[in-house]
Amino acid sequence: MELKILNYELTVCKVNDTSSIDLDSEFFFAARTDEEISLVCKTSDVPSETIEREDGWRGFRITGVLDFGLIGILSKISGILADNGIGIFAVSTYNTDYILVKEENFDRALSALSDNGYNIT
């Protein structure tokens, strides 16, 4: 399986409302629940007003479109990283999954995944 490195720093944050999110940004995930509005975006695109934010994330995506019938892809990756003491923040889209790790763990995460047969580009 191939993993594609995202070549930018990411931030995970909470915002008051969706009007602060730049919907023309190249890369972002927004989620609204009855408790919060969360945003994952390039650090350079973080809205000026946030409730909370955590900078210093890096990420990669599983390359290709994943069929909904596939089982255990994210579980296997997260298990490998957990076995190496690396926490994740995962986001799924219709097509694929994105895995974020803290910057200080990024190279170790890539090495662990490479050692377990993942092709990283």
C-alpha positions as CSV (number, residue, x, y, z in Angstrom):
1,M,0.0,0.0,0.0
2,E,1.2,3.5,-0.8
3,L,1.2,6.5,1.5
4,K,1.6,10.0,0.2
5,I,3.3,12.6,2.4
6,L,1.5,15.9,2.8
7,N,4.2,18.6,2.4
8,Y,2.9,21.2,4.8
9,E,2.5,21.7,8.5
10,L,-1.0,21.2,9.9
11,T,-3.0,22.6,12.8
12,V,-6.0,21.1,14.6
13,C,-8.3,23.7,16.1
14,K,-11.8,24.6,17.3
15,V,-13.6,27.6,15.9
16,N,-16.8,29.5,16.9
17,D,-18.5,29.3,13.6
18,T,-17.9,28.2,10.0
19,S,-17.7,31.7,8.6
20,S,-14.0,31.9,9.7
21,I,-13.1,28.9,7.6
22,D,-11.6,29.8,4.2
23,L,-13.5,27.4,2.0
24,D,-11.2,28.2,-1.0
25,S,-8.2,26.7,0.9
26,E,-6.4,23.9,-0.9
27,F,-6.6,21.6,2.1
28,F,-8.9,21.5,5.1
29,F,-11.3,19.3,7.0
30,A,-14.2,20.8,9.0
31,A,-16.6,18.9,11.3
32,R,-19.6,20.2,13.2
33,T,-21.3,18.4,16.0
34,D,-23.7,19.4,18.7
35,E,-20.7,20.2,20.9
36,E,-18.1,21.8,18.6
37,I,-16.8,22.9,15.2
38,S,-13.4,21.3,14.5
39,L,-11.0,22.3,11.8
40,V,-7.8,20.7,10.4
41,C,-6.0,22.9,8.0
42,K,-2.6,24.1,6.9
43,T,-1.0,26.1,9.7
44,S,-0.7,29.0,7.3
45,D,-4.5,29.0,6.8
46,V,-5.7,28.9,10.5
47,P,-8.4,31.5,11.1
48,S,-7.3,34.5,13.2
49,E,-9.9,33.6,15.8
50,T,-9.9,30.1,17.3
51,I,-11.2,28.8,20.6
52,E,-8.3,26.3,20.9
53,R,-5.5,25.2,18.5
54,E,-2.7,22.7,18.4
55,D,0.0,23.3,15.9
56,G,2.8,21.0,14.9
57,W,1.1,18.2,13.0
58,R,2.3,16.5,9.8
59,G,0.4,14.0,7.8
60,F,0.1,11.6,4.9
61,R,-2.8,10.0,3.0
62,I,-3.5,6.5,1.8
63,T,-3.1,6.8,-1.9
64,G,-6.0,5.9,-4.2
65,V,-9.7,5.5,-3.6
66,L,-10.5,3.0,-0.9
67,D,-13.6,0.8,-1.4
68,F,-16.0,0.9,1.6
69,G,-15.8,-2.8,1.8
70,L,-12.1,-2.8,2.7
71,I,-11.6,-3.7,6.3
72,G,-8.7,-2.9,8.7
73,I,-6.6,-0.4,6.7
74,L,-6.7,2.4,9.2
75,S,-6.6,-0.1,12.0
76,K,-3.4,-1.7,10.7
77,I,-1.6,1.7,10.3
78,S,-2.7,2.9,13.7
79,G,-1.6,-0.4,15.3
80,I,1.9,-0.1,13.8
81,L,2.2,3.5,15.0
82,A,0.7,2.6,18.5
83,D,3.3,-0.2,18.8
84,N,5.9,2.4,18.3
85,G,4.5,4.8,20.8
86,I,3.1,7.3,18.2
87,G,-0.3,8.8,18.7
88,I,-2.4,9.8,15.7
89,F,-5.2,12.1,14.6
90,A,-7.1,10.4,11.8
91,V,-9.6,11.9,9.3
92,S,-11.5,10.1,6.7
93,T,-13.0,11.4,3.5
94,Y,-15.2,9.6,0.9
95,N,-12.2,8.5,-1.0
96,T,-9.5,7.8,1.6
97,D,-8.0,8.2,5.0
98,Y,-5.5,10.8,6.3
99,I,-3.3,10.2,9.2
100,L,-1.7,13.0,11.2
101,V,1.1,12.7,13.7
102,K,3.0,15.3,15.7
103,E,6.0,16.7,13.9
104,E,8.5,15.3,16.4
105,N,7.2,11.8,15.6
106,F,6.8,12.1,11.9
107,D,10.1,10.6,10.7
108,R,9.7,7.7,13.2
109,A,6.2,7.1,12.0
110,L,7.4,7.0,8.3
111,S,10.2,4.6,9.3
112,A,7.9,2.3,11.2
113,L,5.4,2.1,8.3
114,S,8.2,1.6,5.7
115,D,9.6,-1.2,7.9
116,N,6.2,-2.8,7.7
117,G,5.9,-2.8,4.0
118,Y,4.3,0.6,3.2
119,N,5.6,2.5,0.2
120,I,6.0,6.1,1.1
121,T,6.2,8.9,-1.5
